[in-house]
Amino acid sequence: MKKNIFTYLILTILIGGALWSVYITFSFPVTGIHVELDRNNQWIINKFDSINVALEADLKIGDRIIEIDGVDANRYFSVEKWGSVDQAEKVKVSRAGKELVILIGEDHLSTIFNIVPLVISFFSFCMGMLLFRKLRGSHTACYLAYTFFNIGFIFISLGASIRGDALGKIMISTFVMLLPVVFLQFLTIFMREKGYIHRFERIPAYLYGALIFPLLALPGYFSTGAFAYYTYITFTAITILFTLFASILNFVYLSKIYLKYKAQQSYMSVVIKTIWAGLFISFTPMILFIFIPRLLYGVELINSIYISWCVLIIPLTFTYLLITKRLFDIDFILRRILMTVTIAFIPSLIIVALIGIFFADQTNISDLLLSFIGILILITFVLYSLERFGKMLESVIFPRKYYFNKSLRKISQHLVSLSNVQEMKGIILLDLINTLEVFGAAIVFTNGEWVEEICEGDIDAEKVKKMVISGSCDHSDYTCFPVNRHEEYSSYLIFTRKKNDTLFSAEEKQWLHLIISYLAVSLENVFLIRKLTMKLEQLAARFPNEEVANEFVWFRKLMFELQEKERLRIAADLHNSTMPEMARLKGELEIMQQYAVSEEAACDMRSVILKIDDIHSQLSQSFSQLHPQLTDGAGLVQTLQQYIDKERASAAFELAYSAEQPAIIDKCCLETKKHIFRMVQEMIGNAKEHSRASKVGIQLIAIDQYIVLLYEDDGVGFEQKRMLEEEAGSPFKGMKQIRTRVLHLNGDMKLETSAGAGVKIRITLPGAAT
């Protein structure tokens, strides 16, 4: 209970101090006027801050201050305490024996001191609240949030501090001292969670004892006279020294950890490098340009408003690490930044030198240094971002290059999924034709004995084949690019002339060579797949006996799955593209027939429509063979009946089919149904091509736990020993496929045949239920 009351009390004080700082910020302008006592014990203006009212108010160094807002300068609070003129509306000065009353107004640059610190403090408070909300259970996130809150209070009190407010000055000094301590504690907790424990963990607890200095300085800040002034000077020096010491401790702690993990290419080594870079960028500018110059010379080399925002970099880096749990490639980023800074250094130096030459009477060293840093950062940022901006604007600046890169990505994605040569027609060649704006393109393969071409667009296939066979790629109408050349085959990519009748540009040729390098790899893979498939088919046909074949169950299953997959792909192409196109063409012709100019033209269109119907019917039959209805839930018996009815119409023999106990047959598993259907297909195909039979009979019977498939014809038959001697791809390939399927289903096949005696086949399969 007491702890909660104390917490609420601290929060109330901090919120009250923040609101008071905001009030002071918007109530008074930033004057930037510093004074000192001269030999006559009178207050004179000795310097101005970089942002001040001197120009608008016509104040000059050496002016003697007589009164401020009607109060004698010796008794004005900010002159006594801080040696500056703050929160003033008018000043009476003496210059060259004349007294002048000068009104102090809001300088146009002082709005920076109103808006920027408040924006940064608001952002810091929001980030702290975000961490509390998103990572509520993390001790590390809790202290990182405290770091953000600390930064928020520094910036919110900055406005009041530079306007001579005592509370603002004590708040900013306290939180500047606290910042490196809070961050060091966060760092030790973060490293402890990563498994690194070091005696440095105890140091933050001792450093918090430094809070006694603000408490001791509190009475002096709110007193008057010399005591207040010397308290302010002393406490400012203590604040700077302590902040430098605590900042150095952060670097020392990180250095110890870095030396431990330096040789490791691990997650922690990358984390430490990232923290080191962030810490260096956050603290170094303030140390070099604010703390050390103020400690040695009593002035800031660069106004704190310009560089103090750097302190946000390190907590933002950790916020990224904690929320995304991802790392930057810090080595790459640092090398790139160093390179861009090196390139930007000379141009920045030249620009600042020109500014110093042409505006020598209006600038000083501080202004030139600030200008140099600003220009260096600007040029570095532009150079660093050039690549990203170039990519974003590539479509506008380099439209052709952008179009080529886009096409390259598209074609490369298509090449990844390429599995056979025929797919190149619609996938690759069409994209190449559209990108290069040519009439047509072709991919040609040859091994000296055969030539295979794939053409797309307006291109003469025969002329292309002759050109490749002749071995001459020089042709006035075509441009030929070799793709692959080795012992087994060679391949070429051939284009017609461009539609605008111009030659290929150097950029287009460079892009084409890149495409060809991708295409060469894809073609090599496609031919390896084709070669492997042929070898597998030969191996499947040469299993010498059932005992050996049973050892290759996995192999047979793989082969059948590949065959079915290819059948389904072809069936899908027919169903989704070819057959709908035929139906669309038929519909267009029927409409044109209604508006035919003569009866003869209408008759020609009717004959074309009938031919299209015939082709569509043949395609439908092919589709049903490739994708039988049994895979869609229909029974095997009914599917075979439909298939045989269609085959009967085109067969040169009498085709009989019967099934006994169809209900039992249809209960077998889907895999068995597929294989039986394919075996019947092979039987009828062999009968049509080789049997010369007048009668063919197929019968399905369910006997006990088995399914029996019977085939018989009265054709020419063959000698069984010839089937074992023949190579795969012979007239016996279908019979070997049937035997392989039977072995895969753990069935039995009996073949009775001889020359001139027809063929009888009895296949017995286990009738496994679905």
C-alpha positions in Angstrom: 0.0 0.0 0.0 2.8 2.4 1.0 4.7 1.5 -2.2 1.6 2.3 -4.3 1.2 5.7 -2.6 4.8 6.5 -3.2 4.5 5.5 -6.9 1.4 7.7 -7.4 3.1 10.6 -5.6 6.2 10.4 -7.9 3.9 10.1 -11.0 1.9 13.2 -9.8 5.1 15.2 -9.4 6.4 14.2 -12.8 3.2 14.9 -14.6 2.9 18.2 -12.8 6.4 19.1 -13.7 5.8 18.2 -17.4 2.6 20.3 -17.5 4.4 23.2 -16.0 7.2 22.9 -18.6 4.7 23.0 -21.4 3.1 26.1 -19.9 6.4 27.9 -19.7 7.3 26.8 -23.3 4.3 28.4 -24.8 4.2 31.5 -22.5 7.6 33.0 -23.2 10.0 33.3 -26.2 13.5 31.9 -26.3 15.8 35.0 -25.9 19.2 33.3 -26.1 20.8 36.4 -24.3 23.7 35.8 -21.9 25.2 38.6 -19.7 28.1 39.1 -17.4 29.4 41.8 -15.0 31.9 44.2 -16.3 34.6 46.1 -14.4 32.1 48.7 -13.4 29.9 46.0 -11.9 27.3 46.4 -14.6 25.5 43.7 -16.6 26.5 43.7 -20.3 25.6 41.3 -23.1 28.5 39.0 -23.7 27.1 36.3 -26.1 24.0 35.0 -27.9 22.8 31.4 -28.4 22.6 30.1 -32.0 18.8 30.8 -31.7 18.2 34.2 -30.3 16.2 37.4 -30.6 19.2 39.7 -31.3 18.6 40.2 -35.0 14.9 41.1 -34.7 15.3 43.1 -31.4 18.5 44.9 -32.6 20.5 43.9 -29.6 24.3 43.7 -29.8 27.2 42.3 -27.8 28.4 45.0 -25.4 25.0 46.5 -24.7 24.6 47.4 -21.0 21.4 46.0 -19.5 19.6 48.6 -17.3 16.2 47.2 -16.7 14.2 44.1 -17.7 10.4 44.4 -17.6 10.8 47.5 -15.4 13.0 45.6 -12.9 16.6 46.6 -12.2 18.9 44.2 -13.9 20.8 43.5 -10.7 17.5 42.2 -9.1 16.1 40.3 -12.1 15.8 36.6 -11.3 17.4 35.0 -14.4 20.3 37.5 -14.4 21.1 36.7 -10.8 20.6 32.9 -11.1 21.8 31.9 -14.6 23.5 35.0 -16.0 20.9 35.3 -18.8 17.9 37.3 -19.8 14.9 35.0 -19.8 11.1 35.3 -19.7 11.3 39.0 -20.7 9.0 41.2 -22.8 11.1 44.4 -22.9 14.7 45.4 -22.1 16.2 48.8 -21.5 19.8 49.0 -22.6 22.5 51.6 -22.9 24.5 51.8 -26.1 27.0 54.5 -26.9 25.6 56.8 -24.2 22.0 56.3 -25.4 19.3 54.5 -23.6 17.1 52.2 -25.7 13.9 50.3 -24.8 13.8 47.1 -26.9 10.7 44.9 -27.1 11.4 41.1 -27.0 9.2 39.3 -29.5 8.9 35.6 -30.6 11.8 34.9 -33.0 10.8 32.8 -36.0 13.4 30.2 -35.3 12.3 29.8 -31.6 9.3 27.9 -32.8 11.8 25.0 -33.2 12.2 25.1 -29.5 8.5 24.9 -29.0 7.5 22.2 -31.4 10.4 19.8 -31.9 11.1 18.9 -28.2 7.4 18.4 -27.6 7.0 16.1 -30.7 10.0 14.0 -29.6 8.7 13.8 -26.0 5.2 12.8 -27.2 6.8 10.1 -29.5 8.9 8.8 -26.6 5.9 8.5 -24.2 3.9 6.7 -26.9 6.8 4.2 -27.5 7.1 3.6 -23.8 3.3 2.9 -23.5 3.5 0.6 -26.6 6.2 -1.5 -25.0 4.2 -1.7 -21.7 1.2 -2.8 -23.7 2.7 -5.2 -26.2 5.4 -6.8 -23.9 3.8 -6.5 -20.5 5.5 -9.6 -19.0 9.0 -8.8 -20.2 11.4 -7.3 -17.6 13.6 -6.1 -20.4 10.8 -4.3 -22.2 9.8 -2.7 -18.9 13.2 -1.0 -18.5 13.3 -0.1 -22.2 10.0 1.7 -21.6 11.6 3.5 -18.7 14.4 4.6 -21.1 11.8 6.1 -23.5 10.0 7.8 -20.6 13.3 9.3 -19.4 13.9 10.7 -22.9 10.4 12.0 -23.0 10.9 14.0 -19.7 14.3 15.3 -21.0 12.7 16.8 -24.1 9.5 18.1 -22.4 11.6 20.0 -19.8 14.0 21.4 -22.4 11.6 24.2 -23.4 11.3 25.4 -19.8 15.0 25.0 -19.1 16.2 27.2 -21.9 13.6 29.8 -20.9 15.2 30.2 -17.4 12.7 28.2 -15.4 14.3 26.7 -12.2 12.0 23.6 -12.2 12.8 23.0 -15.9 16.5 23.2 -15.3 16.5 20.8 -12.3 14.2 18.3 -14.2 16.4 18.2 -17.3 19.6 17.9 -15.3 18.1 15.0 -13.3 16.8 13.1 -16.3 20.0 13.6 -18.3 22.0 12.1 -15.4 19.4 9.2 -15.1 19.4 8.3 -18.9 22.7 6.4 -19.1 22.1 4.7 -15.7 18.6 3.5 -16.8 19.9 2.3 -20.1 22.8 0.5 -18.4 20.4 -1.3 -16.1 18.3 -2.2 -19.1 21.4 -3.5 -20.9 22.4 -5.7 -18.0 18.9 -7.2 -17.7 18.8 -7.8 -21.5 22.2 -9.6 -21.4 21.2 -11.6 -18.3 18.1 -12.9 -20.2 20.5 -13.9 -23.0 22.6 -15.8 -20.6 25.4 -13.3 -19.9 25.9 -12.5 -16.2 28.6 -10.0 -15.1 29.4 -8.1 -12.0 28.4 -4.9 -13.9 24.8 -5.8 -12.9 25.4 -4.3 -9.5 26.7 -0.9 -10.8 23.4 0.7 -11.8 22.1 0.3 -8.2 25.1 2.4 -6.9 24.7 4.9 -9.7 21.2 5.7 -8.7 22.7 7.2 -5.5 23.7 10.1 -7.7 20.1 11.3 -7.4 21.2 12.9 -4.2 22.9 15.7 -6.2 19.6 17.1 -7.6 18.1 17.0 -4.1 21.1 18.9 -2.7 20.9 21.4 -5.5 17.2 22.0 -5.2 17.4 24.7 -2.5 20.0 26.6 -4.5 18.0 26.6 -7.7 15.1 28.2 -6.0 17.2 30.7 -4.0 18.5 34.1 -5.2 21.8 35.9 -5.6 25.3 34.4 -6.0 24.3 31.2 -4.1 21.8 30.3 -6.9 24.3 31.1 -9.6 27.2 29.1 -8.2 24.8 26.2 -7.4 23.7 26.2 -11.0 27.3 26.3 -12.3 28.4 23.5 -10.0 25.5 21.2 -10.6 25.7 21.7 -14.3 29.4 20.5 -14.2 28.4 17.6 -12.0 25.6 16.6 -14.4 28.0 16.6 -17.4 30.8 14.7 -15.6 28.4 12.1 -14.2 26.6 11.6 -17.6 30.0 11.2 -19.3 31.1 8.7 -16.7 27.9 6.7 -16.9 27.9 6.8 -20.7 31.5 5.4 -20.7 30.4 2.6 -18.4 27.9 1.6 -21.0 30.6 1.4 -23.6 32.9 -0.5 -21.3 30.2 -3.0 -20.5 29.4 -3.6 -24.1 33.1 -3.8 -25.0 33.6 -6.6 -22.4 30.7 -8.6 -23.9 31.9 -7.9 -27.4 35.4 -9.3 -26.7 33.7 -12.4 -25.3 31.6 -13.1 -28.4 33.9 -11.4 -31.0 35.2 -14.7 -32.5 31.7 -16.3 -32.7 29.5 -15.9 -35.7 26.4 -16.3 -33.6 23.2 -14.5 -32.9 24.7 -12.7 -29.8 27.7 -11.4 -31.8 25.3 -9.8 -34.3 23.2 -8.4 -31.4 26.2 -6.8 -29.7 27.4 -5.2 -33.0 23.9 -3.8 -33.5 23.8 -2.4 -29.9 27.3 -1.0 -30.3 26.4 0.9 -33.5 23.2 2.2 -32.0 24.9 3.3 -28.7 27.7 5.0 -30.6 25.3 7.0 -32.9 23.0 7.9 -29.9 25.6 9.1 -27.3 28.6 10.2 -29.3 27.1 13.4 -30.9 26.0 14.7 -27.5 29.3 13.9 -25.9 31.4 15.5 -28.6 29.3 18.6 -29.4 27.4 19.4 -26.2 28.9 17.9 -23.0 32.7 18.2 -23.6 32.5 21.8 -25.2 30.2 23.0 -22.4 32.4 21.5 -19.7 35.6 23.0 -21.2 34.4 26.3 -22.7 31.0 26.9 -21.2 29.2 26.8 -24.6 27.7 24.1 -26.8 29.5 23.6 -30.1 26.2 22.7 -31.8 22.8 23.6 -30.3 21.4 20.6 -28.5 18.1 20.8 -30.4 19.8 19.8 -33.6 21.5 16.6 -32.4 19.8 15.5 -29.1 17.2 13.5 -31.1 20.0 11.0 -31.8 19.5 9.6 -28.3 16.3 7.9 -29.6 18.3 5.6 -32.0 19.5 3.1 -29.4 16.1 2.5 -27.7 14.4 2.3 -31.1 16.9 -0.3 -32.2 16.1 -2.4 -29.1 12.4 -1.9 -29.7 12.8 -3.4 -33.1 14.8 -6.3 -31.7 12.2 -7.1 -29.0 9.0 -6.7 -31.1 10.2 -8.3 -34.4 12.8 -10.6 -32.9 14.9 -9.9 -36.1 18.3 -8.5 -36.7 19.8 -6.1 -39.1 22.9 -7.2 -41.1 24.8 -4.6 -39.1 28.2 -5.2 -40.8 26.7 -4.6 -44.2 24.8 -1.5 -43.1 27.9 0.0 -41.4 30.1 -0.7 -44.4 27.5 0.9 -46.7 27.2 3.9 -44.4 31.0 4.3 -44.1 31.3 4.2 -47.9 28.5 6.8 -48.5 30.0 9.1 -45.8 33.4 8.8 -47.4 31.9 9.7 -50.8 29.9 12.6 -49.3 32.7 14.0 -47.3 34.5 16.0 -50.1 31.4 17.5 -51.6 30.2 18.6 -48.2 33.5 20.2 -47.4 33.5 22.1 -50.7 30.0 23.4 -50.2 30.8 24.5 -46.6 34.0 26.2 -47.8 32.0 28.1 -50.4 29.5 29.2 -47.8 32.4 30.4 -45.6 33.9 32.4 -48.5 30.8 34.0 -49.8 29.1 34.6 -46.4 32.2 35.2 -44.2 30.6 38.2 -42.4 27.4 36.3 -41.5 28.8 33.0 -40.3 31.0 31.6 -37.5 32.8 28.4 -36.8 29.8 26.9 -35.0 27.5 27.7 -37.9 29.9 26.2 -40.5 30.4 23.1 -38.5 26.7 22.6 -38.1 26.2 23.2 -41.8 28.9 20.7 -42.6 27.3 18.0 -40.5 23.9 18.7 -41.9 25.1 18.7 -45.5 27.1 15.5 -44.9 24.1 13.7 -43.4 21.9 14.9 -46.2 24.2 13.8 -49.0 24.9 10.5 -47.1 21.2 9.8 -46.8 20.6 10.6 -50.5 23.4 8.3 -51.6 22.3 5.5 -49.1 18.7 5.7 -50.3 19.6 6.0 -54.0 19.3 2.3 -54.7 15.9 2.1 -53.0 14.6 5.2 -54.7 15.9 4.0 -58.0 13.9 0.8 -57.6 10.8 2.7 -56.6 11.1 5.0 -59.6 12.5 2.4 -62.1 9.1 2.1 -63.9 9.3 5.9 -64.6 13.0 6.5 -65.1 13.9 3.2 -66.9 10.5 1.8 -68.1 12.1 -0.7 -70.5 14.4 -2.1 -67.9 11.6 -2.3 -65.4 9.4 -4.1 -68.0 12.3 -6.6 -68.7 12.9 -7.2 -65.0 9.2 -7.8 -64.4 9.0 -10.2 -67.3 12.2 -12.0 -66.1 10.6 -12.6 -62.7 7.4 -13.9 -64.3 9.3 -16.2 -66.7 11.6 -17.5 -64.0 8.6 -18.4 -61.8 7.1 -20.3 -64.8 10.4 -22.1 -65.4 10.4 -23.4 -61.8 7.2 -25.3 -62.4 8.1 -26.6 -65.9 7.9 -30.4 -66.1 7.6 -31.1 -69.8 8.6 -29.5 -73.1 5.1 -28.8 -74.3 4.4 -26.5 -71.4 7.0 -24.0 -72.8 4.6 -23.0 -75.6 2.0 -21.3 -73.5 4.2 -20.4 -70.5 7.5 -19.2 -71.9 7.2 -18.5 -75.6 4.1 -16.3 -75.3 5.8 -14.2 -72.6 8.9 -13.8 -74.8 6.8 -12.8 -77.8 4.9 -10.1 -75.8 8.1 -8.8 -74.1 10.3 -8.5 -77.2 7.4 -7.6 -79.5 8.2 -10.1 -82.2 5.9 -12.0 -84.6 6.7 -15.4 -83.3 9.2 -17.6 -81.5 10.3 -21.3 -81.3 12.3 -23.6 -79.2 14.0 -26.3 -81.3 15.7 -29.6 -80.1 17.9 -31.9 -82.2 20.5 -34.6 -81.8 21.3 -34.9 -85.5 18.8 -37.7 -86.1 15.6 -36.1 -85.0 14.3 -32.5 -84.7 11.5 -31.4 -82.3 10.2 -27.9 -82.4 7.7 -25.9 -80.3 6.4 -22.8 -82.0 4.2 -19.9 -81.0 3.0 -17.0 -83.0 3.5 -16.3 -86.7 6.6 -18.4 -87.5 7.3 -21.0 -90.2 8.0 -24.3 -88.4 9.4 -26.1 -91.5 11.8 -23.2 -92.3 13.0 -23.2 -88.7 13.6 -27.0 -88.8 15.6 -26.8 -92.0 17.7 -24.0 -90.6 18.6 -26.0 -87.5 19.2 -29.2 -89.5 21.5 -27.3 -91.9 23.5 -26.1 -88.9 23.4 -22.5 -90.0 21.8 -20.0 -87.6 22.3 -17.1 -90.0 19.0 -16.1 -91.6 17.6 -12.8 -92.7 14.2 -13.4 -91.2 15.2 -15.2 -88.0 17.5 -14.6 -85.0 18.9 -17.7 -83.4 20.3 -18.1 -79.9 21.9 -21.4 -78.8 20.6 -22.7 -75.5 22.2 -26.1 -74.9 24.9 -27.9 -76.7 26.1 -31.4 -75.6 26.3 -35.0 -76.8 22.7 -36.0 -76.4 21.0 -33.0 -77.9 21.2 -29.4 -78.8 18.6 -26.7 -78.3 18.0 -23.3 -79.9 15.7 -20.3 -79.2 14.6 -18.7 -82.4 12.8 -15.4 -83.0 11.2 -13.8 -86.0 11.9 -10.1 -86.9 10.5 -7.5 -84.5 7.1 -5.9 -85.3 8.8 -2.6 -85.8 11.4 -4.2 -88.1 14.4 -3.2 -85.9 17.3 -5.3 -84.6 17.5 -6.5 -81.0 19.1 -3.8 -78.8 22.1 -4.5 -76.5 19.7 -4.3 -73.5 17.4 -6.8 -75.1 20.2 -9.2 -75.9 21.6 -8.9 -72.4 18.1 -9.7 -71.0 17.8 -12.6 -73.5 21.1 -14.1 -72.5 19.9 -14.1 -68.9 16.6 -15.8 -69.9 18.6 -18.3 -71.9 20.8 -19.2 -68.9 17.6 -19.9 -66.9 16.0 -21.8 -69.8 19.1 -24.0 -70.3 18.9 -25.2 -66.7 15.1 -25.9 -67.0 15.5 -27.8 -70.4 18.3 -29.9 -68.8 15.9 -30.8 -66.0 13.1 -31.6 -68.4 15.2 -33.9 -70.5 16.6 -35.6 -67.4 13.0 -36.2 -66.2 12.1 -37.6 -69.7 15.2 -39.8 -69.7 14.6 -41.0 -66.2 11.0 -41.8 -67.0 12.0 -43.9 -70.0 14.6 -45.8 -67.9 11.9 -46.4 -65.3 9.5 -47.7 -67.9 12.1 -50.1 -69.3 13.0 -51.3 -65.8 9.3 -51.8 -65.0 8.9 -54.0 -68.1 12.0 -56.1 -67.3 11.1 -57.5 -63.9 12.0 -61.2 -64.5 9.6 -62.7 -62.1 7.0 -62.0 -59.4 9.5 -62.7 -56.6 11.8 -59.9 -57.7 8.9 -57.6 -58.7 7.5 -57.8 -55.1 10.6 -56.2 -53.9 9.8 -53.1 -55.9 6.3 -52.3 -54.6 7.3 -48.7 -53.9 8.7 -48.3 -57.5 5.5 -49.6 -59.2 3.3 -47.4 -56.9 5.4 -44.4 -57.9 5.2 -45.1 -61.6 1.4 -45.6 -61.5 1.0 -42.4 -59.5 3.0 -40.4 -62.0 1.0 -41.9 -64.9 -2.3 -41.0 -63.2 -1.1 -37.5 -62.4 -0.1 -36.9 -66.0 -3.5 -38.3 -67.3 -5.3 -36.0 -64.9 -3.3 -33.0 -66.1 -4.1 -33.7 -69.7 -7.7 -34.3 -68.9 -7.9 -31.0 -67.0 -6.3 -29.2 -70.0 -8.9 -30.7 -72.3 -11.8 -29.9 -70.0 -10.7 -26.3 -69.1 -9.3 -25.0 -72.3 -9.6 -27.1 -75.5 -13.2 -28.3 -75.2 -14.6 -24.9 -74.0 -12.8 -23.3 -77.0 -14.4 -25.7 -79.4 -17.8 -25.0 -77.9 -17.2 -21.2 -78.2 -16.0 -21.6 -81.8 -19.1 -23.7 -82.6 -21.4 -21.0 -81.1 -19.7 -18.2 -83.2 -20.1 -20.2 -86.4 -23.8 -20.9 -85.7 -24.3 -17.1 -85.3 -22.4 -16.5 -88.5 -24.4 -19.2 -90.3 -27.6 -17.2 -89.6 -26.1 -14.2 -91.5 -24.4 -16.1 -94.3 -24.4 -14.2 -97.6 -25.3 -17.3 -99.6 -26.7 -20.8 -99.2 -23.4 -22.2 -100.3 -21.6 -20.4 -97.5 -24.2 -21.5 -95.0 -23.7 -25.1 -96.2 -19.9 -24.8 -95.7 -20.4 -23.5 -92.2 -22.8 -26.4 -91.4 -20.1 -28.9 -92.5 -17.5 -27.1 -90.4 -19.9 -27.2 -87.4 -20.5 -31.0 -87.9 -16.7 -31.5 -88.0 -16.4 -29.5 -84.8 -19.0 -31.7 -83.2 -17.1 -34.8 -84.3 -13.9 -33.4 -82.8 -15.6 -32.4 -79.6 -17.1 -35.9 -79.3 -13.6 -37.4 -79.8 -12.2 -35.1 -77.2 -15.0 -36.0 -74.8 -14.2 -39.7 -75.3 -10.5 -39.0 -74.7 -11.4 -37.1 -71.5 -13.5 -40.0 -70.2 -10.7 -42.4 -70.8 -8.1 -40.1 -69.1 -10.5 -39.3 -66.2 -13.0 -42.2 -65.8 -16.1 -41.5 -63.7 -15.2 -44.0 -61.1 -12.9 -41.4 -59.6 -15.9 -39.2 -59.2 -17.9 -41.8 -57.3 -19.5 -43.9 -60.1 -19.2 -47.7 -59.9 -16.5 -49.7 -61.8 -19.1 -51.9 -63.6 -21.1 -49.0 -64.9 -18.0 -47.0 -65.9 -16.6 -50.0 -67.8 -20.0 -50.5 -69.5 -20.0 -46.8 -70.7 -16.5 -47.0 -71.9 -17.0 -50.3 -73.8 -20.2 -49.0 -75.4 -18.2 -46.1 -76.8 -15.3 -48.4 -77.9 -17.7 -50.8 -79.6 -18.8 -48.2 -82.0 -15.3 -47.7 -83.4 -14.0 -51.3 -83.0 -13.5 -53.6 -86.1 -14.5 -56.6 -84.0 -17.5 -57.7 -81.9 -17.0 -56.6 -78.4 -18.8 -58.4 -75.6 -18.8 -57.4 -71.9 -20.5 -58.8 -68.8 -20.2 -58.6 -65.0 -21.4 -61.0 -62.4 -22.3 -59.8 -58.9 -21.6 -56.1 -59.7 -22.5 -54.9 -56.2 -19.6 -56.9 -54.7 -17.3 -55.8 -57.5 -18.1 -52.1 -56.8 -17.2 -52.5 -53.1 -13.5 -52.9 -53.9 -11.1 -50.0 -53.1 -10.7 -47.1 -55.4 -7.1 -48.0 -56.3 -8.1 -51.5 -57.5 -10.9 -50.0 -59.5 -8.5 -47.6 -61.2 -6.1 -50.5 -62.1 -8.9 -52.7 -63.4 -10.1 -49.9 -65.6 -6.6 -49.2 -67.0 -6.1 -52.9 -67.6 -9.3 -53.1 -69.6 -8.2 -50.1 -71.6 -4.8 -51.8 -72.4 -6.6 -55.0 -73.4 -9.0 -53.3 -75.8 -6.2 -51.1 -77.2 -4.0 -54.1 -77.9 -6.9 -55.9 -79.5 -7.5 -53.0 -81.8 -3.9 -52.6 -82.8 -2.5 -56.1 -82.9 -5.1 -58.9 -82.5 -6.9 -58.9 -85.9 -9.7 -60.6 -84.0 -13.4 -60.9 -85.0 -14.6 -61.4 -81.4 -13.4 -60.0 -78.1 -14.9 -60.8 -74.8 -14.3 -59.2 -71.4 -15.9 -60.4 -68.2 -15.7 -59.4 -64.5 -16.6 -61.9 -61.8 -16.6 -61.8 -58.0 -15.7 -65.1 -56.5 -15.4 -65.4 -52.7 -12.9 -62.6 -51.7 -11.5 -62.2 -55.2 -12.3 -60.3 -58.3 -11.5 -62.2 -61.6 -11.0 -60.3 -64.9 -11.3 -62.5 -68.0 -10.3 -61.6 -71.5 -10.5 -63.7 -74.7 -10.2 -63.0 -78.4 -10.0 -65.2 -81.6 -7.1 -63.2 -83.1 -3.7 -64.1 -84.4 -2.1 -64.6 -80.9 1.7 -64.6 -80.3 4.5 -66.7 -79.0 4.8 -66.0 -75.2 8.6 -66.3 -75.3 8.8 -63.3 -77.6 7.2 -61.1 -74.9 10.2 -61.6 -72.6 12.7 -61.0 -75.4 11.2 -57.7 -76.8 12.2 -54.3 -75.7 9.9 -51.9 -73.9 7.9 -49.9 -76.4 7.2 -52.9 -78.6 3.7 -54.4 -79.4 4.0 -56.2 -76.0 4.4 -53.0 -74.0 0.6 -53.0 -73.1 0.8 -56.6 -71.9 3.7 -55.9 -69.7 1.9 -52.9 -68.2 -1.0 -55.2 -67.4 1.3 -57.7 -65.7 3.0 -54.9 -63.7 -0.4 -53.6 -62.4 -1.4 -57.2 -61.4 1.8 -57.6 -59.5 1.3 -54.2 -57.8 -2.1 -55.4 -56.5 -0.7 -58.7 -55.3 -2.7 -60.6 -57.9 -2.1 -63.4 -60.3 -2.1 -63.4 -64.1 -2.4 -66.4 -66.4 -1.8 -66.0 -70.1 -2.7 -68.6 -72.7 -1.7 -67.9 -76.3 0.2 -69.1 -79.3 0.6 -68.1 -82.9 -2.8 -68.3 -84.6 -4.6 -69.4 -81.5 -5.9 -66.1 -80.1 -5.3 -64.9 -76.5 -6.8 -65.8 -73.2 -6.1 -63.9 -70.0 -7.2 -64.7 -66.5 -6.4 -62.1 -63.8 -7.3 -62.8 -60.1 -7.1 -59.9 -57.7 -7.8 -59.6 -53.9 -11.2 -58.0 -53.6 -10.2 -55.5 -50.8 -13.3 -53.5 -49.6 -13.3 -49.7 -49.8 
